[in-house]
Amino acid sequence: QKEVEQNSGPLSVPEGAIASLNCTYSDRGSQSFFWYRQYSGKSPELIMFIYSNGDKEDGRFTAQLNKASQYVSLLIRDSQPSDSATYLCAAGGTMEYGNKLVFGAGTILRVKS
Amino acid sequence: DAGVIQSPRHEVTEMGQEVTLRCKPISGHDYLFWYRQTMMRGLELLIYFNNNVPIDDSGMPEDRFSAKMPNASFSTLKIQPSEPRDSAVYFCASSLVGVAKNIQYFGAGTRLSVL
């Protein structure tokens, strides 16, 4: 069973701090990794995707990938109350799984003002 | 682009009734996915299609569930007969294989309540 593991949280950070969200995956063949944000009662919304080892930055968000450790993270700088949501990590692109993604259970982030 | 469009947004039905959920993928996308989300089980993949052909339906919980994609712009997920344990939010997502491979775009979802 291919799995993506996340700490369910909640992760509480003060406004303006850096929020660090982590994710591990079991399938070494995974080639693409995604972070989705889901507000309560809404659908998942893509925040970041990363395919190569290292860091990828987009505004206040940085995705980090370490394939040797099978580890993906999302850093949110200058956290805002509007960042409070559930963050879903997903992995995919394996030969076995084609275009499927395997989603983690999500981490609840709460940014306190 | 209007994004992935799902209907209805909310559905309340009684146990034993047939329920049909509808999805229009993003124009030009060649993959379509049906997911179910509950608090207990998270986001589960039910079935996905490539170029209108079902590729993997191993996530479909039982024979009461069926899905079709008669053309590139329309898919349905049917539950017959429905049961209270089918109550969940059902999402449809679509993607396009290419440079931005595997990126899935989700519809707003259908919240199903089976009484």
HADDOCK unambig.tbl for C-alpha pairs under 7 A between the chains (distance, minus, plus):
assign (segid A and resid 42 and name CA) (segid B and resid 108 and name CA) 6.55 0.50 0.50
assign (segid A and resid 43 and name CA) (segid B and resid 106 and name CA) 6.43 0.50 0.50
assign (segid A and resid 43 and name CA) (segid B and resid 107 and name CA) 6.69 0.50 0.50
assign (segid A and resid 43 and name CA) (segid B and resid 108 and name CA) 5.29 0.50 0.50
assign (segid A and resid 43 and name CA) (segid B and resid 109 and name CA) 6.48 0.50 0.50
assign (segid A and resid 44 and name CA) (segid B and resid 106 and name CA) 6.38 0.50 0.50
assign (segid A and resid 93 and name CA) (segid B and resid 102 and name CA) 6.73 0.50 0.50
assign (segid A and resid 99 and name CA) (segid B and resid 102 and name CA) 5.65 0.50 0.50
assign (segid A and resid 103 and name CA) (segid B and resid 43 and name CA) 6.82 0.50 0.50
assign (segid A and resid 105 and name CA) (segid B and resid 42 and name CA) 5.48 0.50 0.50
